[in-house]
């Protein structure tokens, strides 16, 4: 299975410490990435400027579960657990 189109949970819940175009310092947990469009799709998908951490992140049924809300909950819990 591939990423759920329009989910965007991985672009909101976790912190990202590497620079992102438009977010030179990365982003804190719970903050929407500026590269996430109104349909919750990454504007940098397939773009070489996309951070490595984002390119390595992939769909995982244990993490993404059945819907966006569940994915946000799990990612937020994992973020808190790994601070």
MMTF fields as JSON, N, C-alpha, C and O atoms, coordinates in Angstrom:
{
  "mmtfVersion": "1.0.0",
  "mmtfProducer": "UNKNOWN",
  "numBonds": 331,
  "numAtoms": 332,
  "numGroups": 83,
  "numChains": 1,
  "numModels": 1,
  "chainsPerModel": [1],
  "groupsPerChain": [83],
  "chainIdList": ["A"],
  "bondAtomList": [4, 2, 8, 6, 12, 10, 16, 14, 20, 18, 24, 22, 28, 26, 32, 30, 36, 34, 40, 38, 44, 42, 48, 46, 52, 50, 56, 54, 60, 58, 64, 62, 68, 66, 72, 70, 76, 74, 80, 78, 84, 82, 88, 86, 92, 90, 96, 94, 100, 98, 104, 102, 108, 106, 112, 110, 116, 114, 120, 118, 124, 122, 128, 126, 132, 130, 136, 134, 140, 138, 144, 142, 148, 146, 152, 150, 156, 154, 160, 158, 164, 162, 168, 166, 172, 170, 176, 174, 180, 178, 184, 182, 188, 186, 192, 190, 196, 194, 200, 198, 204, 202, 208, 206, 212, 210, 216, 214, 220, 218, 224, 222, 228, 226, 232, 230, 236, 234, 240, 238, 244, 242, 248, 246, 252, 250, 256, 254, 260, 258, 264, 262, 268, 266, 272, 270, 276, 274, 280, 278, 284, 282, 288, 286, 292, 290, 296, 294, 300, 298, 304, 302, 308, 306, 312, 310, 316, 314, 320, 318, 324, 322, 328, 326],
  "bondOrderList": [1, 1, 1, 1, 1, 1, 1, 1, 1, 1, 1, 1, 1, 1, 1, 1, 1, 1, 1, 1, 1, 1, 1, 1, 1, 1, 1, 1, 1, 1, 1, 1, 1, 1, 1, 1, 1, 1, 1, 1, 1, 1, 1, 1, 1, 1, 1, 1, 1, 1, 1, 1, 1, 1, 1, 1, 1, 1, 1, 1, 1, 1, 1, 1, 1, 1, 1, 1, 1, 1, 1, 1, 1, 1, 1, 1, 1, 1, 1, 1, 1, 1],
  "groupList": [{"groupName": "UNK", "atomNameList": ["N", "CA", "C", "O"], "elementList": ["N", "C", "C", "O"], "formalChargeList": [0, 0, 0, 0], "bondAtomList": [1, 0, 2, 1, 3, 2], "bondOrderList": [1, 1, 2], "singleLetterCode": "X", "chemCompType": "L-PEPTIDE LINKING"}],
  "groupTypeList": [0, 0, 0, 0, 0, 0, 0, 0, 0, 0, 0, 0, 0, 0, 0, 0, 0, 0, 0, 0, 0, 0, 0, 0, 0, 0, 0, 0, 0, 0, 0, 0, 0, 0, 0, 0, 0, 0, 0, 0, 0, 0, 0, 0, 0, 0, 0, 0, 0, 0, 0, 0, 0, 0, 0, 0, 0, 0, 0, 0, 0, 0, 0, 0, 0, 0, 0, 0, 0, 0, 0, 0, 0, 0, 0, 0, 0, 0, 0, 0, 0, 0, 0],
  "groupIdList": [1, 2, 3, 4, 5, 6, 7, 8, 9, 10, 11, 12, 13, 14, 15, 16, 17, 18, 19, 20, 21, 22, 23, 24, 25, 26, 27, 28, 29, 30, 31, 32, 33, 34, 35, 36, 37, 38, 39, 40, 41, 42, 43, 44, 45, 46, 47, 48, 49, 50, 51, 52, 53, 54, 55, 56, 57, 58, 59, 60, 61, 62, 63, 64, 65, 66, 67, 68, 69, 70, 71, 72, 73, 74, 75, 76, 77, 78, 79, 80, 81, 82, 83],
  "secStructList": [7, 7, 7, 7, 6, 6, 7, 7, 4, 4, 4, 6, 1, 1, 7, 5, 7, 1, 7, 5, 6, 6, 5, 6, 6, 7, 5, 7, 6, 6, 7, 7, 7, 6, 6, 5, 7, 6, 6, 1, 7, 5, 6, 6, 6, 6, 7, 6, 6, 1, 7, 2, 2, 2, 2, 2, 7, 7, 7, 7, 2, 2, 2, 2, 6, 6, 1, 2, 2, 2, 2, 2, 2, 2, 2, 2, 2, 2, 2, 2, 2, 6, 7],
  "xCoordList": [0.843, 0.0, 0.887, 1.995, 0.412, 1.181, 0.507, -0.557, 1.135, 0.583, -0.863, -1.27, -1.614, -3.012, -3.042, -2.658, -3.485, -3.528, -4.364, -5.468, -3.822, -4.538, -4.442, -5.143, -3.602, -3.46, -2.626, -3.145, -1.357, -0.49, -0.092, 0.568, -0.471, -0.152, 1.353, 1.782, 2.145, 3.598, 4.202, 5.378, 3.42, 3.876, 3.359, 3.57, 2.684, 2.128, 2.634, 3.23, 2.409, 2.653, 4.124, 4.43, 5.039, 6.416, 7.193, 6.882, 8.206, 9.144, 10.105, 10.394, 10.589, 11.595, 12.714, 12.488, 13.909, 15.006, 15.852, 16.65, 15.692, 16.455, 15.713, 14.49, 16.449, 15.796, 14.814, 15.029, 13.747, 12.718, 12.58, 12.574, 12.468, 12.248, 11.057, 9.941, 11.319, 10.29, 10.281, 9.57, 11.068, 11.196, 12.664, 13.019, 13.49, 14.94, 15.398, 16.44, 14.635, 14.993, 14.273, 14.329, 13.602, 12.769, 11.422, 10.997, 10.736, 9.43, 9.227, 9.678, 8.55, 8.242, 7.095, 6.318, 7.006, 5.906, 4.57, 4.418, 3.609, 2.264, 2.056, 0.94, 3.115, 3.024, 2.959, 3.75, 2.02, 1.843, 3.04, 3.416, 3.628, 4.724, 4.19, 3.09, 4.976, 4.542, 4.448, 3.805, 5.07, 5.032, 3.832, 3.673, 2.998, 1.79, 0.676, 0.319, 0.129, -0.883, -2.267, -2.416, -3.254, -4.608, -5.267, -6.25, -4.739, -5.251, -4.42, -4.57, -3.536, -2.627, -1.673, -1.381, -1.197, -0.193, 1.086, 1.035, 2.22, 3.511, 3.83, 3.834, 4.095, 4.474, 5.872, 6.215, 6.677, 8.052, 8.212, 9.329, 7.112, 7.21, 7.875, 7.415, 8.959, 9.703, 10.683, 11.383, 10.75, 11.642, 12.939, 12.875, 14.105, 15.361, 15.56, 16.419, 14.786, 14.894, 14.156, 14.296, 13.383, 12.652, 13.66, 14.574, 13.51, 14.478, 14.589, 13.615, 15.79, 16.035, 15.103, 14.604, 14.87, 14.008, 12.609, 11.97, 12.137, 10.808, 10.831, 9.874, 11.91, 12.012, 12.068, 11.57, 12.677, 12.802, 11.525, 11.322, 10.666, 9.433, 8.484, 8.265, 7.93, 7.068, 5.873, 5.905, 4.853, 3.651, 4.002, 4.775, 3.424, 3.565, 2.206, 1.705, 1.605, 0.265, 0.205, -0.835, 1.304, 1.328, 1.262, 0.733, 1.781, 1.821, 0.598, -0.017, 0.254, -0.798, -2.204, -3.18, -2.302, -3.585, -4.635, -4.322, -5.879, -6.965, -7.359, -8.022, -6.948, -7.348, -6.402, -5.536, -6.574, -5.71, -5.699, -4.637, -6.863, -6.954, -6.17, -5.5, -6.255, -5.498, -4.003, -3.222, -3.607, -2.194, -1.677, -0.573, -2.453, -2.051, -1.878, -0.925, -2.798, -2.717, -1.461, -0.728, -1.207, -0.043, 1.262, 2.171, 1.358, 2.566, 2.808, 3.952, 1.757, 1.893, 2.376, 3.231, 1.849, 2.292, 3.759, 4.519, 4.168, 5.559, 6.48, 7.579, 6.041, 6.843, 7.08, 8.206, 6.032, 6.158, 7.059, 7.848, 6.947, 7.734, 9.228, 10.066, 9.552, 10.962, 11.585, 12.661, 10.939, 11.528, 12.839, 13.464],
  "yCoordList": [-1.181, 0.0, 1.242, 1.215, 2.313, 3.553, 4.594, 4.351, 5.742, 6.814, 7.107, 6.996, 7.482, 7.855, 9.283, 10.21, 9.474, 10.808, 11.737, 11.391, 12.913, 13.899, 13.701, 14.385, 12.793, 12.564, 13.68, 14.457, 13.769, 14.832, 14.745, 15.654, 13.683, 13.573, 13.655, 14.25, 13.065, 13.071, 14.448, 14.669, 15.367, 16.734, 17.706, 18.914, 17.176, 18.01, 17.549, 18.34, 16.302, 15.822, 15.811, 16.313, 15.271, 15.192, 16.496, 17.324, 16.645, 17.74, 17.335, 16.152, 18.316, 18.081, 19.088, 20.297, 18.591, 19.475, 19.943, 20.868, 19.328, 19.761, 20.889, 20.992, 21.735, 22.835, 22.325, 21.297, 23.063, 22.816, 24.126, 25.183, 24.115, 25.38, 26.13, 25.614, 27.342, 28.134, 27.983, 28.709, 27.044, 26.813, 26.47, 25.31, 27.488, 27.292, 26.552, 25.897, 26.65, 25.984, 24.652, 24.061, 24.174, 22.98, 23.371, 24.516, 22.43, 22.744, 22.012, 20.878, 22.658, 21.976, 20.981, 21.058, 20.068, 19.098, 19.819, 20.802, 19.32, 19.871, 21.072, 21.582, 21.531, 22.675, 22.154, 21.301, 22.671, 22.275, 22.77, 23.939, 21.893, 22.276, 23.257, 23.08, 24.284, 25.27, 24.656, 25.226, 23.519, 22.859, 21.922, 21.294, 21.827, 21.012, 21.876, 22.899, 21.471, 22.309, 22.113, 21.341, 22.795, 22.744, 21.383, 21.119, 20.521, 19.148, 18.165, 16.952, 18.691, 17.879, 17.036, 15.888, 17.613, 16.972, 17.801, 19.03, 17.132, 17.813, 18.494, 17.856, 19.798, 20.542, 20.151, 20.4, 19.539, 19.18, 17.719, 17.267, 16.98, 15.566, 15.456, 16.064, 14.683, 14.521, 15.65, 15.614, 16.638, 17.792, 17.506, 17.055, 17.749, 17.473, 18.316, 17.996, 19.375, 20.196, 19.58, 20.046, 18.549, 17.883, 17.286, 16.577, 17.561, 17.056, 15.531, 14.824, 15.048, 13.607, 12.883, 11.799, 13.482, 12.84, 12.621, 11.612, 13.537, 13.399, 12.335, 11.575, 12.283, 11.282, 9.871, 8.93, 9.725, 8.39, 7.934, 6.738, 8.881, 8.536, 7.859, 8.362, 6.731, 5.971, 5.426, 5.319, 5.095, 4.515, 3.263, 2.419, 3.158, 1.97, 1.724, 2.599, 0.558, 0.317, 0.459, 0.84, 0.16, 0.295, 1.764, 2.091, 2.617, 4.04, 4.768, 5.576, 4.486, 5.235, 4.732, 5.466, 3.486, 2.878, 3.055, 2.914, 3.362, 3.352, 4.71, 4.788, 5.794, 7.113, 8.194, 7.928, 9.387, 10.526, 10.836, 11.074, 10.833, 11.157, 10.159, 10.542, 8.886, 7.867, 8.078, 7.959, 8.389, 8.627, 9.833, 9.785, 10.904, 12.078, 11.72, 12.161, 10.924, 10.525, 9.709, 9.991, 8.708, 7.845, 8.634, 8.503, 9.436, 10.221, 11.209, 11.424, 11.799, 12.723, 11.972, 12.473, 10.797, 9.983, 9.59, 9.659, 9.179, 8.8, 10.003, 9.881, 11.157, 12.377, 12.683, 12.964, 12.627, 12.9, 11.881, 12.232, 10.618, 9.555, 9.656, 9.119, 10.336, 10.381, 11.767, 12.022, 12.653, 13.987, 13.9, 14.926],
  "zCoordList": [0.0, 0.0, 0.0, 0.537, -0.59, -0.619, 0.264, 0.833, 0.368, 1.198, 0.824, -0.332, 1.839, 1.652, 1.124, 1.838, -0.096, -0.696, 0.179, 0.598, 0.446, 1.228, 2.726, 3.472, 3.197, 4.636, 5.264, 6.064, 4.917, 5.403, 6.86, 7.364, 7.556, 8.982, 9.239, 10.227, 8.363, 8.541, 8.28, 8.571, 7.74, 7.479, 8.533, 8.428, 9.544, 10.609, 11.978, 12.71, 12.329, 13.693, 14.117, 15.198, 13.329, 13.823, 13.651, 12.795, 14.488, 14.285, 13.172, 12.985, 12.445, 11.404, 11.672, 11.63, 11.943, 12.329, 11.153, 11.298, 10.012, 8.842, 8.123, 8.226, 7.397, 6.67, 5.627, 4.985, 5.48, 4.479, 3.709, 4.34, 2.385, 1.69, 2.3, 2.355, 2.75, 3.405, 4.92, 5.615, 5.432, 6.878, 7.148, 7.355, 7.141, 7.218, 8.472, 8.457, 9.545, 10.801, 10.977, 12.055, 9.942, 10.07, 10.636, 10.486, 11.29, 11.865, 13.179, 13.339, 14.12, 15.374, 15.21, 14.258, 16.134, 16.143, 16.218, 16.944, 15.463, 15.475, 14.582, 14.475, 13.939, 13.027, 11.601, 11.198, 10.859, 9.46, 8.633, 8.724, 7.842, 6.946, 5.895, 5.37, 5.599, 4.601, 3.211, 2.33, 3.004, 1.695, 1.531, 0.483, 2.556, 2.481, 1.909, 2.493, 0.776, 0.121, 0.749, 1.697, 0.232, 0.761, 0.667, 1.359, -0.177, -0.306, 0.498, 0.352, 1.352, 2.176, 1.337, 1.674, 0.253, -0.592, -0.538, -0.476, -0.562, -0.494, -1.829, -2.881, -1.763, -2.967, -3.459, -4.615, -2.586, -2.947, -3.353, -3.605, -3.418, -3.787, -5.153, -6.12, -5.237, -6.48, -6.761, -7.774, -5.903, -6.055, -5.293, -4.149, -5.879, -5.183, -3.916, -3.094, -3.755, -2.54, -1.357, -0.226, -1.608, -0.525, 0.453, 0.032, 1.755, 2.741, 2.723, 2.466, 3.0, 3.024, 3.993, 3.688, 5.158, 6.151, 5.579, 5.877, 4.778, 4.166, 3.068, 2.914, 2.317, 1.25, 1.814, 1.197, 2.994, 3.601, 4.294, 4.505, 4.647, 5.347, 4.357, 3.255, 4.752, 3.846, 4.618, 5.844, 3.904, 4.5, 5.289, 4.835, 6.47, 7.297, 7.959, 8.664, 7.748, 8.299, 9.818, 10.356, 10.522, 11.982, 12.393, 13.456, 11.583, 11.866, 11.311, 12.007, 10.082, 9.389, 9.697, 9.541, 10.131, 10.485, 9.392, 8.21, 9.77, 8.79, 8.228, 7.194, 8.914, 8.437, 8.957, 9.79, 8.465, 8.79, 10.288, 10.861, 10.919, 12.338, 13.183, 14.143, 12.826, 13.549, 13.345, 14.289, 12.121, 11.837, 12.624, 13.167, 12.692, 13.467, 14.943, 15.586, 15.473, 16.876, 17.141, 18.089, 16.32, 16.52, 16.353, 17.173, 15.316, 15.105, 16.248, 16.649, 16.764, 17.897, 19.133, 19.865, 19.37, 20.51, 20.356, 21.322, 19.152, 18.922, 19.077, 19.619, 18.607, 18.744, 20.23, 20.639, 21.014, 22.462, 23.136, 24.012, 22.734, 23.348, 23.016, 23.741, 21.933, 21.492, 21.658, 21.117, 22.386, 22.62, 23.308, 23.577]
}
